[in-house]
Amino acid sequence: MQIFPVNPLRFPVKRKMASPVPSPDFILIQQRRRQRSVSVSRLMESAPLREDVIQAIAKTELPAPNPEDRIRADGFETFLRLVPSAGRLPAAPKARGDYLEELFSSLLLEALAYVDTARDLSDTHGVEALTALLQAYISAQWTIGARDAAMHLYSASSPNA
């Protein structure tokens, strides 16, 4: 049996990009996409579950939160009130997406801050920790509803288009 050496230059290398170094704009866009997807998924993964919140506040005077679907509906409706009507949004998909993303980002960051605060206080006991847990749960569900509204507005057709 004869072994033939493999020539590493035998197969041509295909370049996927015209330039070996991506442009700063390309890098910034990719970073924003990763940050956005990681943030929303992080919120959904790290937010307290309803069962855990109910169990934690069961023997306290704190009120039980509304059902998830109601909190999300409130977030949806409130976000729609914060944004101009679909007819007044930018007609171009990229401009519309950028505008809605800018509005949504501050809500997402606030919800993540509530979740982080609840996590930081999770080792402590008392009303402050339970209130933070309740606030994190409500804020996360509300933000998911706001995200749904942003997605709805993004896909809504504009009369100017």
C-alpha positions as CSV (number, residue, x, y, z in Angstrom):
1,M,0.0,0.0,0.0
2,Q,1.4,3.3,-1.1
3,I,0.7,6.5,0.8
4,F,0.6,9.7,-1.2
5,P,1.4,12.9,0.6
6,V,-1.6,15.4,0.6
7,N,-0.7,18.7,-0.9
8,P,-2.4,21.4,1.2
9,L,-2.5,23.7,-1.8
10,R,-4.3,21.2,-3.9
11,F,-7.8,22.5,-2.9
12,P,-8.4,26.2,-3.6
13,V,-9.4,28.3,-0.7
14,K,-12.7,30.1,-1.1
15,R,-13.0,33.5,0.4
16,K,-16.4,34.4,1.7
17,M,-15.7,38.1,2.0
18,A,-14.2,40.5,-0.5
19,S,-11.9,41.9,2.1
20,P,-10.0,39.7,4.6
21,V,-10.9,42.2,7.3
22,P,-14.6,43.0,7.9
23,S,-15.6,46.7,7.9
24,P,-16.2,48.4,11.2
25,D,-19.9,48.8,10.2
26,F,-20.2,45.0,9.6
27,I,-18.6,44.3,13.0
28,L,-20.9,46.8,14.8
29,I,-24.0,45.3,13.1
30,Q,-23.0,41.8,14.2
31,Q,-22.2,42.9,17.7
32,R,-25.7,44.6,18.0
33,R,-27.4,41.5,16.7
34,R,-25.6,39.2,19.2
35,Q,-26.2,41.6,22.1
36,R,-29.9,41.9,21.2
37,S,-30.5,38.2,20.9
38,V,-28.5,37.4,23.9
39,S,-30.3,40.0,26.0
40,V,-33.8,38.9,25.1
41,S,-32.9,35.2,25.6
42,R,-31.1,36.1,28.8
43,L,-34.2,37.8,30.1
44,M,-36.4,34.9,29.2
45,E,-34.0,32.4,30.8
46,S,-33.1,34.3,33.9
47,A,-36.5,35.8,34.8
48,P,-38.2,34.3,37.8
49,L,-40.9,31.8,37.1
50,R,-44.5,32.5,38.2
51,E,-44.6,29.4,40.4
52,D,-41.4,30.5,42.2
53,V,-42.8,34.0,42.8
54,I,-46.2,32.7,44.0
55,Q,-44.4,30.3,46.4
56,A,-42.0,32.9,47.7
57,I,-44.7,35.5,48.5
58,A,-47.4,33.1,49.7
59,K,-47.0,33.8,53.4
60,T,-46.5,37.6,53.0
61,E,-48.8,40.5,52.5
62,L,-47.4,41.1,49.0
63,P,-50.1,40.8,46.3
64,A,-50.0,38.0,43.8
65,P,-49.1,39.2,40.3
66,N,-51.6,39.2,37.5
67,P,-51.5,36.2,35.2
68,E,-48.7,36.2,32.6
69,D,-51.0,36.7,29.7
70,R,-52.5,39.8,31.3
71,I,-49.0,41.3,32.2
72,R,-47.8,40.7,28.6
73,A,-51.0,42.3,27.2
74,D,-50.4,45.3,29.4
75,G,-46.8,45.5,28.0
76,F,-48.1,45.2,24.5
77,E,-50.7,47.9,24.9
78,T,-48.4,50.3,26.6
79,F,-45.7,49.9,24.0
80,L,-48.3,50.6,21.3
81,R,-49.2,53.9,23.1
82,L,-45.5,54.9,23.4
83,V,-44.9,54.6,19.6
84,P,-46.5,56.6,16.9
85,S,-49.1,54.9,14.8
86,A,-47.8,52.4,12.2
87,G,-48.6,54.9,9.5
88,R,-46.2,57.4,11.1
89,L,-43.3,55.0,11.5
90,P,-40.5,55.0,8.9
91,A,-41.5,53.1,5.8
92,A,-38.1,51.5,5.1
93,P,-37.8,48.2,6.9
94,K,-34.3,49.0,8.2
95,A,-35.2,52.5,9.5
96,R,-38.4,51.1,11.0
97,G,-36.5,48.3,12.8
98,D,-33.8,50.7,14.0
99,Y,-36.5,53.0,15.4
100,L,-38.4,50.3,17.2
101,E,-35.2,48.7,18.5
102,E,-34.1,52.0,20.0
103,L,-37.4,52.3,21.9
104,F,-37.4,48.7,23.0
105,S,-33.8,48.6,24.1
106,S,-34.3,50.8,27.1
107,L,-37.2,48.7,28.3
108,L,-35.1,45.5,27.9
109,L,-32.2,47.0,29.8
110,E,-34.5,48.0,32.6
111,A,-36.1,44.6,32.8
112,L,-32.6,43.0,32.9
113,A,-31.6,45.3,35.7
114,Y,-34.6,44.2,37.7
115,V,-33.7,40.6,37.1
116,D,-30.1,41.2,38.1
117,T,-31.2,43.0,41.3
118,A,-33.5,40.1,42.2
119,R,-30.7,37.7,41.6
120,D,-28.3,39.7,43.8
121,L,-30.8,39.8,46.6
122,S,-31.8,36.1,46.3
123,D,-29.5,35.1,49.2
124,T,-31.1,37.6,51.5
125,H,-34.5,37.3,53.2
126,G,-37.1,39.9,53.8
127,V,-39.5,42.1,52.1
128,E,-36.9,43.8,49.9
129,A,-35.8,40.5,48.3
130,L,-39.3,39.4,47.8
131,T,-40.3,42.7,46.3
132,A,-37.4,42.6,43.9
133,L,-38.4,39.0,42.9
134,L,-41.9,40.2,42.2
135,Q,-40.8,43.2,40.3
136,A,-38.4,41.2,38.2
137,Y,-41.1,38.7,37.2
138,I,-43.6,41.5,36.3
139,S,-41.0,43.5,34.4
140,A,-39.8,40.5,32.4
141,Q,-43.3,39.5,31.4
142,W,-44.3,43.1,30.6
143,T,-41.1,43.5,28.4
144,I,-42.0,40.3,26.5
145,G,-45.3,41.8,25.7
146,A,-43.6,45.0,24.6
147,R,-41.3,43.0,22.4
148,D,-44.3,41.4,20.8
149,A,-45.8,44.8,20.1
150,A,-42.5,46.0,18.5
151,M,-42.5,42.9,16.3
152,H,-46.1,43.6,15.4
153,L,-45.3,47.2,14.5
154,Y,-42.3,46.2,12.5
155,S,-44.3,43.9,10.3
156,A,-47.3,46.3,10.0
157,S,-47.6,47.7,6.5
158,S,-47.1,51.4,6.1
159,P,-49.5,53.4,3.8
160,N,-46.4,55.2,2.5
161,A,-44.7,52.0,1.4
